[in-house]
Amino acid sequence: MSYVPAAPMMLAQEGFGTGPPNVARVYNALLGGKDNYEADRRAAQEVRRHRPHVVAGARANRRFLARVVRYLAAECGVRQFIDLGTGLPCPDNTHEVAQQVAADCRVVYVDNDPVVLTHARALLTCTPPGSCDYIEADVRDTATIVAEAARALDLAQPVAVLALAVLHFLPDGDDPAAIVARLAEALAPGSFMALSHLTADFALEQVAAAATAYNTQASVAVTPRTHAQVSGLFGGLPLVAPGVVPVTQWRPVVAGLPHRMTADVYAGVARIGQGRR
């Protein structure tokens, strides 16, 4: 799991860790980080009890972030990125990977957790010719995201939007496919949309139990979706090969390795307009 914008908690609660488990901090705990509290660690432990593979899934999702950003920057020439649901900083953040390919890449991080953004502003820094900017916004507020991103990016040029392990924190009633569509409509031809999403397709009972265990503790519920449902989030946008696949099988560094179903995550990338393969 990764972080998704959710209703911000009071800073006092975040500072003392007295509130319910926080998505960003639970993810941090799953990755073995230290930016979490006892409530977050308990939630992570309970999820692992039902589905130990969740740790492999979190790590696989981070590796996918690095692969997809490198692919978009190196092979597609993208120099602008919007990262939805920044989460707490980890190794190989979006701007670090992109700027290893091209130093002039510009990245806008989006989150609505004030504590996450405080960490981001302090730790996610870069030097010219590249840039990093930060937007405090809910992922559902696409108008604000687009308007604020336009201050740092040239939206007349291609942009890659990353919604990695984000949309599974939105219920069907929030219509996550419509959110993707609104963002796509605001971007120039040659842009890209990258998604990763929790699924129960590989272990229905275990993932359902883990999701229930998480949802009973956290303030933001998780919704696993099937392959067809995850594919539908792209709304018919043309998919980059190999399409929507298990996250470990999206353009792996070593091709041909079997998917051992150790990561309950699907991943895919779509082109907006006339992108390049």
N, C-alpha and C positions, 0 to 999 in steps of 0.2 A: 504494500500500500504506500501511497505517497500523499502529499498534502494537497488539499483542495480548499479554495476559499470557503469559509463558513462564517456564521455570525460571530463577530469578534467578541471575546470575553473582556471583562474589565481588566485593566492592566494590573490592578492589585491582586486579582485572582491568579493571573498568569505569573506574576512575580513570586508569589508564595506557593504556587502549585496546589491550591486548595480546590480548584474546580475539577470537573470531570476530565478524563483523558483527552488530550489534544492530538489531533490527527498528525500534525507535523512532529510532535514529540514522540508519539508512538512509533512512527516511521523511523525516527532517529534511534529509538531503542532497538528496533528490529535490526538496524544496521550496525548495532554495537556502539552507538554514539553515547555521549555523556550529557547532552542537552535535553534532559528529560527528568521527570519526577516519579515518585513512587507509584502514583496512580497510572501513569503512562506505562511504567514497567510491568505493573500487574496486568494491564490490558494486553500488552504485547505477549506476556507469558501465557495468558489464557487463550489467546488466538493460536499461539504455537502449540499449545496442548492439543487442540483439535486438529490443527493442520500444520505440522512442523515445516512443510514446504514453503510457508509464508516468508521465511527468511531468505530462501533461495529466490523467491519471487521478487522481493525487494531489491536484492543484489542484481538480479537479471534486469530489472527495470532501470537501475542506474547504468548498467553496461549498455543497454539499449539507447539511453540518452546520449552517451558518448558516441555510439556508432551512428545514430541518425543525424546528430549535429555535424559530425565529421563528413558524412555522406552529403548532406545538404550544402555544406560550405565548399567541400573539395570537388565534388562531382557535379553539383547543380549550380554552383556559383552564387549561392545565397550569402548575403552579407548582413542581413537584418533578421533578428529573431525576437519573438514575443514568447516568454516562458510563463505559462499560466500555473499558478500554485507553486511558487518558488520553494517553499519549505525551508528548513534549516540548512545552511551551507554544508556541503559534503565535498569530497574530492571530485575533480572533473566536473565542475559546474559548467553551465552552458557557455558562458563567455570565455572560460578558460579553454574549452575544447575548440570553439569556433575561432578564437584568436590565435591558436596554434596553427590553424590552416591559413588564416588571413588576418593580419594584425588590425585591419580597419573594420572588423565586424562590430556591429552595434547590437546590444542586447537590452531588452526591456523586461524586467522581472515584475510579475503581477502577483499580489497576495492581498488578503485583507485581515491578516493577523498582525497587529501592531508589533508584537514581539518578534515575529519572523522578519518583518521588514527592518526592525532595528538591527538584528543580526546581519541581514543582507547588506544594509548600507555600510555597516562597519567592516564586513569581511569580503564582500563581492565587489572588489574595486579593480580598475584597469587604467591603463595610461593611453594617451593618444598614440596612433590615430583611432583606436577603438574607443568604445564608450559603453557604460552601463547606466541604466536609469531604472527607477522603481515607481510602481503605481500601486496605490492602496485601493483595491476595488474587488468586488465580488465577481466571480467568473460569469455569473448570470447577467451582470451589468455590462453588456458588450458595448453599448454606446460610450460609456465612460472609458473603457479599455481602449477603444479605437481613438477617441478624441485625445486622450492623454498620451497614447503611443505616438501619435502624429507629432507631438512636440519633440520627440527624440529620433524618430524614424521618418524616412521618406516613403509614404504609403503609395506613391506612384511607381515605386520600384518593388521588386519581389520581396516578400517577407515570409519567413517560416514561423508558424504558430505551433508551439509544443503544448499539448494537453496530455501530459504523461501521468497516468494513475490519478487522474483528476475527476473524470466524468462519472466514475463509479460511486462518487460521493454525492451525486445528484439523483434524486428519485425520478421516476418516469414523469411525475406531475410537473417537474421543471423543464421537461422536453429538452434533454441535452442535445439531440440532433438539431433542434432549432437554433441553439447557441452556436453550434459549429457552422450552420448555414449563415447566420448573421455575420460571424467573423469572416467567413469566406467571401461573402458579398462585398466586404469592405476592403479587400485586398486586391492588389494588381495581378494581372495575368502573369504566370510564372511563379506565383507563390505556392506554398505547400502547407498542408495541415498534417501534423503527426499526432497519433493517439496511442496510448496503451491503456488497458482496462482489465480489471479483475474478472475472472470467469470461474464458474463451477463446473465447466464441461468435463474436466479431467478427473474430478473427484467430487461428485455432487453432494454426498452426505457430509463429507469432512469439511468442505468449504462452506456449506450452508451452516454447519454447526459453528465454525470459526466466525462467520459473519454475524451470527446471532449473538455469540459471546461478546464480540466487539460492540455490536449495536446496543446491547443492554447496559453498557458502561459509558459509551462516548456520547457526546452531544450531537455528532454528525454521523448519520448512518451510512453504511456501505451497501451497494446493490450490485452483486455479481450479475453479469449478463452473458448470454450465449454468443456463439460465433456470429449467428445471423443478426443478433441485436447490435453487437459491436460494429459489424460491417455496415449496418443501417445508419449508424451515427454519421457516416461520411456523406449520406444523402445523395448518393449517385456520383460523387466526384470521382474522376478516374484514379484508380489506385496505382501506385508505383509497385512493380514486381518486388517481392512475391505476393503482394496483397496483404490481407489480414491473416496473420499466422501466429503460432505461439511465439512469445517474445524472443526466445532464444534462437528462433529460426528466421528472424528478420535480418537478412544480409549478415550472417555470422562471420566473424573474423576467419574462422576455419570452416569452410563449406563442407556440407555432407554429413555433419555430425547428427546423429538421431536425436529427436526431441524425447527426453525421458520423462516428460510431464512433471518436472520438478519446479516449474514456475506456472502458477495459475493466472497467467496474464496473456492476453492477445495484444498484438501491436500491428500498426499499419501506417502508411503514409499516402496521402492523396495529393494530386496536382490540382492547382486552381488555374484555370485557363490553360495556356500553352506552356506547361513546364517541360523540363528536360529529364530524361530517364537517367 
